[in-house]
Amino acid sequence: MDRLLVLCRHGQSEWNLKNLFTGWKDPDLTPLGVEEAKAGGRRLKAKGIGFDIAFTSDLNRAQKTCQLILDEIDQPALQTIRDVALNERDYGDLSGLNKAETAAKYGEEQVHIWRRSYDVPPPGGESLKDTVARALPYFVTDILPRVMAGQRVLVAAHGNSLRALIMVLDRLNPESIMKVELNTGEPIIYRLNADTSVASKDILKG
C-alpha cells in the first residue's frame, strides 16, 4: 500500500515579494510564484507521482498553487477540498505591514518573538501553537485517514499550517519546528508506515 502524502507551500505571493506580513490576507501569486508552482508540478510528474485527492486552504495563493500543480501532472479536474483549517497563521494587527517597518515600530526583539516563538501571538493574531491547534485536528480527521487507506494525497497550503503537520509527522518539539523553513513551491514527499510513522521523506528541490 502506497501511503503517500505530499505537502507543498504555495508559490511566491505578491506580499512575500514586498516583505509584508500576509496571514489571512489574500494576495495573488507573482509571476515567479506561478512558475514555482508549475515547476513543483513538473518535478512530481518526473517522479511519476499522481494523486487521488487534494486539499488546500481557503486562500487564493494556495488554491492557485494546487491547481497549477494538478495541471502540470495532467490531473486538472482532481477532487480538491478547501478548508479554512489549512489557512496560514493569522498575523492579526501585523497583517499587511512591512516587516522592516514593523521592527522599527515595535522593536526587533518583540517582532522576533512574535515571528519565532511557538506560543506568543502577535496582537489580534495567532501563535504557531494556535495554528497547530487549528490545523492538526483537521489533518487527523480528514487527511490522514485517506493516506492510511492508501490514497495518494496532495496538500497545498502555507508555511505555518504545513509546519503544524510537519511537527507531528517528523515528531519535532516546539523549539525545533520554529527552525524549519519551507521553500515556496517545493514539494515534500512523505511515505508513511502502517503505524503512521514516516517511512521516507523526500524534498523535491528545484
Residue, then its C-alpha position, 0 to 999 in steps of 0.5 A: m500500500d502506497r501511503l503517500l502524502v505530499l505537502c507543498r507551500h504555495g508559490q511566491s505571493e505578491w506580499n512575500l515579494k514586498n516583505l509584508f506580513t500576509g496571514w489571512k490576507d489574500p494576495d495573488l501569486t507573482p509571476l515567479g510564484v506561478e512558475e514555482a508552482k508549475a515547476g513543483g508540478r513538473r518535478l512530481k510528474a518526473k517522479g511519476i507521482g499522481f494523486d487521488i485527492a487534494f486539499t488546500s486552504d481557503l486562500n487564493r495563493a494556495q488554491k492557485t498553487c494546487q491547481l497549477i500543480l494538478d495541471e502540470i501532472d495532467q490531473p486538472a479536474l482532481q477532487t480538491i477540498r478547501d478548508v479554512a483549517l489549512n489557512e496560514r497563521d493569522y498575523g492579526d494587527l501585523s497583517g499587511l505591514n512591512k516587516a522592516e517597518t514593523a521592527a522599527k515600530y515595535g522593536e526587533e526583539q518583540v517582532h522576533i518573538w512574535r515571528r519565532s516563538y511557538d506560543v506568543p501571538p502577535p496582537g489580534g493574531e495567532s501563535l504557531k501553537d494556535t495554528v497547530a491547534r487549528a490545523l492538526p485536528y483537521f489533518v487527523t480527521d480528514i487527511l490522514p485517514r485517506v493516506m492510511a487507506g492508501q490514497r495518494v494525497l496532495v496538500a497545498a497550503h502555507g508555511n505555518s499550517l504545513r509546519a503544524l503537520i510537519m511537527v507531528l509527522d517528523r515528531l519535532n518539539p516546539e523549539s525545533i519546528m520554529k527552525v524549519e523553513l519551507n521553500t515556496g513551491e517545493p514539494i515534500i514527499y512523505r511515505l508513511n508506515a502502517d503505524t503512521s510513522v514516516a517511512s521516507k521523506d523526500i524534498l523535491k528541490g528545484 
